Amino acid sequence: MDLTLRTQVRSWALSALLASVAPTAFAQSTSSPLVPIDLERLRFTPAATDSMLVDTGNVLPEGAYRLMLMANYERGILLLKGSDGPERSIIDYRVAGWLAGAWSPTDRLELSARLPVILHQGGSGADSLVGISAPRSFGLGTPELGARYALLRREEGAPVFLSLGLDVGTPGGTASAFGRQQGWAGLQVAPRVAVSRELGPIVLGASAGVRIRSTENEPGRDFGTELEQGIVVSTRGKGLRAEVALQAAESLVERDIALELLGGVRMPFGGGFEAFGILGHGFTDIPGTPSIRAAAGIAWAPETATQQDVCRSGRSPTPEQCPANDDDGDTVPNGQDRCPLEAGPPENDGCPDTDSDGDGVVDREDACPNEAGVAAHRGCPEPKPEPKPEPVTQAPPPEAPSRLPTEHHVQFPVGQSTLSDSERRNLDAVADYLKANPRVSLRIEGHTDNTGPEELNRTLSQERADAVRQYLIQQGIESSRLTAKGFGPDQPIASNETHEGRSANRRVEFVTSTTGE
C-alpha cells in the first residue's frame, strides 16, 4: 500500500470514529434521568359555594349540584438545567381543559369529580439533553374524586363553617405528557381541613392539608409529598363576585415551597349559568408553578328548593338577598335599614345614634350637633342673659311714631317653637288689629339662625310660623286670611356670628296684604 492510500484510509477511519462519538461528546446531560410527574398545581373547588379557588368548609345544600367546564393556560411550568448551566424550558406552555362537578346527595356530604385534559403543550431544549425526550403534546391529567363533610355550619349557630375533605387522584393520567406521577400507578391522596367565616359582605376562608404521592428523583431535586395551604378573601351575595387567593405547597422531600397568587371573578347571567375567569402568577420555579396563568369557563348550578329558601330562619344570606329580614335585630327590615348589620333606632333609619359634641343629645335630635349644650335647648348652649341697660341721665328721645302690631317680630328661644306669655300678648294685639281691619290678610314667615342642621332649621322655622298662625285662629281670625311659610336660616336680618344677632334671627315676621271689598 503506497503512502497516499494509507493516508486516505487513516482519514476515513478518523472520520468514522468522530461520527460515532460526536453525539455523546458534544450533547449536554443532566445529573439524573427525567422521570414523569404530575405537573398540575391548580387547586379549585367545583362546588364554589364561597370561593372557586380555596375550600372554605361550606358544602352545598342537600340535593344541590354544580357542573363546570374550564380552559386553562399556563406558561413556564417545567424548567431543566443541563450540565452546561443554562436552563431549558422543557414545557414552556400548556393549554388544558377541565370538566368538573360537585353534588350533595345527603345533608352535610358533598361529592366532587375533576377530569383534566392536556389539549396542547410544548417547549424547547429537551432534544439537546442526553436521555431526555420531548414530552407528548397531548394527554390526560390525573382524574380526581373528592368528598367533603361539614362538621360545623353557620346556619346551625356555629361561629364558623368547618369541614373535612379528601381528594383521591386516580390512575389514568398520561405519564409521558407529565399528567401523572410515575410511581404508585399515579395514585395520590389529599386529606384536608377547611374553615371560613362571613364578615359582612365578604368571606374569609382557609384550608390546610397534605398531598401524599410517590417520590420521584428529578434532576437537581426530588418531587413528591407536599403540605398544601390556601387562604382566600371573597365577596358574597348575588351579581358580580370577586376573590383573591394565595396557594402554597411546601415539599416534604425537598426544602422548597411553591407559591401562587390568584384572583377570580364570576358573574351569573340567568338560568343558573355563571361565567368566570381566573388569573394567577407564580413566585417560584418549582415544577408545575406557572409564571403566569389564565383560565376562563362556564358553570351551571340550578337553584334547589333549599337554596331558594335562603332567607329562612337560621341561614346566613346577605341583607341584599333578604330585604324583609332584620339581620341586626333592630326592628328595621334590611330593605329599609341604612345600616343592616348594625343595630340602631328606627328614628335613625336603623343606624346607631351618634353624639358628635358629647352633650348627651344624639345628633338627630341636636339642634347644635357640633356645639355642646343642654337637653332643655335641644343640645344647644343656654342663651346668655341680656345685659341690663345702664341708667342714663340724658333727656329721653322724642317719642317715636306708633308702630302697627303687624310690624312686631315674634321671638323664640333656641331650638323651640313655643310662644312665651309676652309674645302671646303681642299676638293678641295683632288679632285685635286684624279684627278692626277685615280686608287685611297676613303672610306669616318663620326664620331661624344658622346653628344646627339646615334641614332641621327649615322644619323648626315652619313649626314657628304654624304656631303663630294657630294662635291667631284661636283668637277668632279666619284661617283663609292667614298663610304660614318657614324659610329656615336663609333670610337673616342680623349677623349669626354674635349671640344678639342669632337671637334676632330666631323670629316670625308678618307681611300684610289688602283685598278689595
Buried (B, 14 or more C-beta within 10 A) or exposed (E): EEEEEEEEEEEEEEEEEEEEEEEEEEBBBBEEEBBBBBBBBBBBBBBBBBBBBBBBBBBBBBBBBBBBEBBBBBBBBBBBBBEEEEEBBBBBBBBBBBBBBBBBEEEBBBBBBBBBBBBEBBBEBBEBBEEBEBBBBEBBBBBBEBBBEBBBBBBEEEEBBBBBBBBBBBEBBBBEBBBBBBBBEBBBBBEBBBBBBBEEEBBBBBBBBBBBBBBBBBBEBBBBBBBBBBBBBBBBEEEEBEBBBBBBBBBBBBEBBBBBBBBBBBEBEEEEEBEBBBBBBBBBBBBBBBBEBBBEBBBBBEEBEBBEEBEEEEBBBBBBBBEEBBBBEBEBBBEEBEBBBBBBBEEBEBBEEEBBBEBEBBBBBBBBBEBBBBEEBBBBBEEEEEEEEEEEEEEEEEEEEEEEBBEBBBBBBBBBBEBEEEBEEBBBEBBEBBEEEEEBBBBBBBBBBBBBBEEBBBBBBBBBBBBBBBBBBEBEBEEEBBBBBBBBBEEBEBEBEEEEBBBBBBBBBBEBEEEEE
